[in-house]
Amino acid sequence: MPQFLKANENHICQYSDVSSTTRALVAEEPLTVLPEYARIPIVFTVDRVLDVAARDDNPGRFALSERRLDVPYDKDYDRIAGQGPLEWARRFDLSKWAFFTARLADRIVGGASVAFDTPQLTLVEERRDLAVLWDIRVAPSARRQGVGTALFETAEAWARRRGCRELEIETQNTNAQACRFYERQGCELRAVHRAAYPALPDEIQLLWSKQIPR
Ligand SMILES: CC(C)(COP(=O)(O)OP(=O)(O)OC[C@H]1O[C@@H](n2cnc3c(N)ncnc32)[C@H](O)[C@@H]1OP(=O)(O)O)[C@@H](O)C(=O)NCCC(=O)NCCS
């Protein structure tokens, strides 16, 4: 989830997929889903952080080691000013973004948003073969049941259909669960920026990347 980076599709279920790993139903949604999407909690407990070191044996690659915290705390990206889903339309042109929800037993338990060809978004680097997984969230009670995987796979498939070769994702070393999740999805840690968040000097920005096969 980015923290400080500087056509709306009016149809429901344009794309849906019943994942093999879960019974979650993932659907593409219009922009108007955002108020409902914003109600999916993104909060997680930081009980460990990842220490990052360059790998001597593999230049350009990083080794991550977990360090338990004596005092865990909750982190909620939506509580950072300007960060929640209801703020996105004020910050970005969302006309080329995609929004997905995941439902279990008719209840929305997860969401993912993909940014594509968005000039205001520095992560996109003006590349039209790169999409950014801007947000992915699963309600705490539905985590570790494959819902996140179903959302990720759907987002990746959407990016592939747009001609993208790469999916990029920003997170932090304080979000070990997201890092483990991205590793599991086949992402590689491409860049590490230790001073990316001046207001949060203890947090390290991690940029993950998934190569999208054709
Ligand atoms: C990250 C997140 C979306 C993952 O969703 P999920 O539905 O729990 O993920 P899945 O069940 O599909 O997990 C797939 C695999 O990812 C890894 N993984 C997921 N959560 C993990 C955790 N807490 N610790 C370690 N590995 C984890 C595991 O390998 C898991 O497979 P397994 O359960 O068979 O071991 C979810 O934890 C979440 O919403 N977190 C809070 C919001 C957030 O941080 N979003 C990302 C912002 S960058």
The ligand as a MOL file (V3000), in Angstrom:
LIG
                    3D

  0  0  0     0  0            999 V3000
M  V30 BEGIN CTAB
M  V30 COUNTS 48 50 0 0 0
M  V30 BEGIN ATOM
M  V30 1 C -2.0970 -9.2110 2.6470 0
M  V30 2 C -3.5280 -9.7700 2.5980 0
M  V30 3 C -4.3150 -9.0590 1.4940 0
M  V30 4 C -3.4570 -11.2740 2.2520 0
M  V30 5 O -4.7920 -11.7460 2.0840 0
M  V30 6 P -5.2140 -13.2470 2.5080 0
M  V30 7 O -6.5690 -13.4980 1.9840 0
M  V30 8 O -5.0060 -13.4400 3.9710 0
M  V30 9 O -4.1300 -14.0780 1.7060 0
M  V30 10 P -4.1980 -15.6430 1.2940 0
M  V30 11 O -5.0840 -16.3910 2.2360 0
M  V30 12 O -4.5460 -15.7250 -0.1520 0
M  V30 13 O -2.6650 -16.0600 1.5350 0
M  V30 14 C -1.8570 -16.6730 0.5310 0
M  V30 15 C -0.4860 -16.9340 1.1030 0
M  V30 16 O 0.1760 -15.7050 1.4160 0
M  V30 17 C 1.0030 -15.8940 2.5940 0
M  V30 18 N 0.4550 -15.1430 3.7200 0
M  V30 19 C -0.7110 -14.4790 3.7780 0
M  V30 20 N -0.8690 -13.8910 4.9860 0
M  V30 21 C 0.2410 -14.2050 5.7060 0
M  V30 22 C 0.6510 -13.9050 7.0430 0
M  V30 23 N -0.1040 -13.1770 7.8840 0
M  V30 24 N 1.8480 -14.3920 7.4660 0
M  V30 25 C 2.6220 -15.1350 6.6350 0
M  V30 26 N 2.2720 -15.4680 5.3650 0
M  V30 27 C 1.0880 -14.9950 4.9080 0
M  V30 28 C 0.9140 -17.3670 2.9190 0
M  V30 29 O 1.9150 -18.0440 2.1570 0
M  V30 30 C -0.4750 -17.7360 2.3900 0
M  V30 31 O -0.6380 -19.1110 2.1070 0
M  V30 32 P -1.0470 -20.1330 3.2940 0
M  V30 33 O -2.2040 -19.5240 4.0270 0
M  V30 34 O -1.3860 -21.3810 2.5580 0
M  V30 35 O 0.1670 -20.2540 4.1760 0
M  V30 36 C -4.2350 -9.6320 3.9680 0
M  V30 37 O -3.3840 -10.1300 4.9790 0
M  V30 38 C -4.6290 -8.2240 4.3250 0
M  V30 39 O -5.7050 -7.7370 3.9460 0
M  V30 40 N -3.7700 -7.5020 5.0770 0
M  V30 41 C -4.0850 -6.1470 5.5260 0
M  V30 42 C -4.0990 -5.1720 4.3870 0
M  V30 43 C -2.7370 -5.0530 3.7340 0
M  V30 44 O -1.7190 -5.0480 4.3950 0
M  V30 45 N -2.7540 -4.9810 2.4000 0
M  V30 46 C -1.5280 -4.8840 1.6370 0
M  V30 47 C -1.0540 -3.4850 1.6260 0
M  V30 48 S 0.5340 -3.3540 0.8180 0
M  V30 END ATOM
M  V30 BEGIN BOND
M  V30 1 1 1 2
M  V30 2 1 2 3
M  V30 3 1 2 4
M  V30 4 1 2 36
M  V30 5 1 4 5
M  V30 6 1 5 6
M  V30 7 2 6 7
M  V30 8 1 6 8
M  V30 9 1 6 9
M  V30 10 1 9 10
M  V30 11 2 10 11
M  V30 12 1 10 12
M  V30 13 1 10 13
M  V30 14 1 13 14
M  V30 15 1 14 15
M  V30 16 1 15 16
M  V30 17 1 15 30
M  V30 18 1 16 17
M  V30 19 1 17 18
M  V30 20 1 17 28
M  V30 21 1 18 19
M  V30 22 1 18 27
M  V30 23 2 19 20
M  V30 24 1 20 21
M  V30 25 1 21 22
M  V30 26 2 21 27
M  V30 27 1 22 23
M  V30 28 2 22 24
M  V30 29 1 24 25
M  V30 30 2 25 26
M  V30 31 1 26 27
M  V30 32 1 28 29
M  V30 33 1 28 30
M  V30 34 1 30 31
M  V30 35 1 31 32
M  V30 36 2 32 33
M  V30 37 1 32 34
M  V30 38 1 32 35
M  V30 39 1 36 37
M  V30 40 1 36 38
M  V30 41 2 38 39
M  V30 42 1 38 40
M  V30 43 1 40 41
M  V30 44 1 41 42
M  V30 45 1 42 43
M  V30 46 2 43 44
M  V30 47 1 43 45
M  V30 48 1 45 46
M  V30 49 1 46 47
M  V30 50 1 47 48
M  V30 END BOND
M  V30 END CTAB
M  END
